[in-house]
Amino acid sequence: MLAEVKSQKFDNEIRDIICEEMKRIKVKFSFWQDQRTWLHTSLMGDDKIKVIKLFNLNTILPSHQAEKIHNLWNSFYGLYQKMKDVSTNPEDFAIKTKAWLDLFLTPSTGTPNTVEYVKGLYRPNDITPYIHVFVFHIHEFIKFHQGFGLSAFSCAPIEKKNHQHVSHFFRGTFKDGGAKETNSSAIVEILQLESRMLYYWAQKTPISFPKNKKLRISQ
């Protein structure tokens, strides 16, 4: 949504409208400027659902574009509900998620800057790993784990592991590069670190030692 707004107009008036709309639907949200870049509050799951269900896109986007995005959001929310329902048919879910992806990739038609031009939605480059899993693999998970539902799963452990790796990398090596003397990539260094940690764990090798105690003898 913000990418749509930024591609057209992103001044103080638009930011105020977005904040007022977030306030109306009871979602804490704000913008702030970091050097020349505008940052904003990162929404958690429940707040994202509120935005999908209640945010009035017509306040900030042309009506035809707002309608397309509303349809995309409403379709996603319906699939989100089905994903958590233990009675959902996995084959039916697979068909509907692929139809949702087609909607996500609605192409533009006509020639830009002409009356006939109709803007689409998003491009293949906008597809994230989460979208890939949602469309091509969630129906498999539903099939294999139908008994207790996908609500038993959480991405939190994976996100935490990723955070720990990235934190260690940025703390111990050059940003975006890797160790200067080896000229290795970030991902290689992270995997090497993981391998060493797993080896130490399997061999019960201590990775830290207590500091030697210093004794001061007074004469």
N, C-alpha and C positions, 0 to 999 in steps of 0.2 A: 504494500500500500504506500509506504513512504517512498519507495523507488518511483512509483507512479507519480506521486506529488512532486518529487524533486525534478523529474524530467520536464515538468511544466512550469511550476512556480513554487518557490519555497522561501517566502519572506516572513516577516514577523506576524502578519495577519493570518497566514495559513497556519503557522505554528500555534498561534493563540486559538484558532478554531479547533485544531486537533486536541489541544489540552482541555478546552471547554467540553468537547464531546467526550473525552475520556472521563472528565469529572462527572458528566451527566450519567454515564454508565457505571460510575463508582470504581474506576480503575486509576490507581496512582501513577501518574505519568508526567514527565517534564523533559524539556530540551535544555541543553547547555552547550556553550561553545568552547572547544579546546583548540586554541590557536585559530586556524581557519576552518576547522571542521565542526559541524554540528553533531553532537552526540545526543542520545536519548535513553530513557529508562528501558532496561531489558525486562520484558514481561515474562512471568512464570506461567505455568500451565493453565491455572484457573482464570487468570486475567486474560490470557489469549482466547480462551473459550468465550469470555464475555465480549471481547472485541469482535470475534467472528459472528456472534449471535446478535449483538446490539448496536455496533458502531454504524452510524449513518454515513455511508460513503458519499452520498449526494451533497454533503456539506463541503467537500473538498475536491470532488472530481466531476467531470461532465457526466450527465445522466446515463449516456449509453455505456461509458466505461465503468461507471459505478455498478450498473446492472450486471455486467459481465463478471466483475469481481465478486459481487454478492452471490451470484450463481455458483461460482467456483468455491467460495467459502461455505455456502450452504451444503453443497454436494460433499465437500470434505467432512463437514461436521456429521452428516448422515453416515458416512463411511466410518468415521471415528466411533460413533455409537455402535455400529455393527461389529466393529473390530473387538469391542469389549463384550459382546453378547455371545454366550456359549452356544446359542442355537443357530448362529450364522453359518450358512452354507459356504464352504471355502471356494468352490467353483464359481458360485454366483458373485462372491466378493471379488474374485480375480477379474471377472468381466467388468464389474462396476468401477474398480480402481483404474483399469486401462481406459475406460471411457472418461474417467476423471482426468487422466493424463492428457487425453486428446483435448479436453476442454482447457486444461492448463496451457497447452501448446497451440491454442487458437491463433492462426496466422493473421497478419494484416492483409487487407485486400485493397486493390486500387493503387494509384500512384500518389506518393507523399506530396503534401501541399496542394492537393486538388480537392474538389468537392466530392469526388467519388471515393476518396481514401477513407477506409475504416480501419482504425487501429485494432490490432489483436491483443493478446495477453502476453505470454512469455515465450522465450526461446529455449531450444535444447540446452544451451549453455547455462540456463538458470536452474536446471534440474540438480538437486543436491543428493548426496548419498542417502539421506533420510527418505527422500521421494522415491529413489530407486528401490529401497527396501520395502517401502509402503506399497508400491505398485506390483513388484515382481516377486516378493518373498513373504509378505505378511500372510497371504492366503495359504502358503505352505505351513507356516507356524500354526495357523488356526487349525489346519487339518491334523497336524501332529499332536497338538496340545489342546484339543477340543474339550477334554474332560474338565480342566480347571480354568481355562480362559487365559487370554493374554494379559489380563490385569495383574496376574501373578508375577509378570516380568517387569524389570526396570532397567533403564539405561544408566542409572546413577553410578554403578560400579565401573562401567566402561568409561564414563565421563571423568570419574575421579582418577582412574588410572592414566588417562590421557593428560589430565591436569598435572599429575605428578611427574610424568615424563617430560612434558613441555617445561615445567618449572625447573627441573634439574638441568635440562638442556640450556635454557637461557641463562641460568645461574653459572653454569660451568664452562660454556663455550661461547664463541663469537656468534652474535645474532645472525640468523639466515645463512650461516656458512658452515660451521663445524670447526674442529680444531685446526689452527693455522698450520701446524707442523705436518699434519697428515693430509690436509686438504680433502677430508671426507665430508659427506653430506650429513645433514642433521638426522635424517631417518636412520642412516647407518650407525651413527653414534648412539642413538637411542636404543636400537636393537642390540648393539654390542653391550651396552649397559644392562639391558634386560637379561642377556645371556649370562653375564657375570653374576648378576644377582641370583638367578636361578641355580647356577653352579654352586655358589656359596651356600644357598639354602639346602640343596641336595647333599652337599658334603658336610653340612653343619659347621661351616667355617665362620668364625666371628668376623664381622665387618667393622667392628670398632673395639678399641681397647681402652681400659681405664688409664687415666693419666698417672704418671709416676708421682708419688707423694714426695714433697720436698720437706726436709727437716732442717730447721735452723738451730744451730747449737751456739748458745751464748757462752762466752768465756768469763 
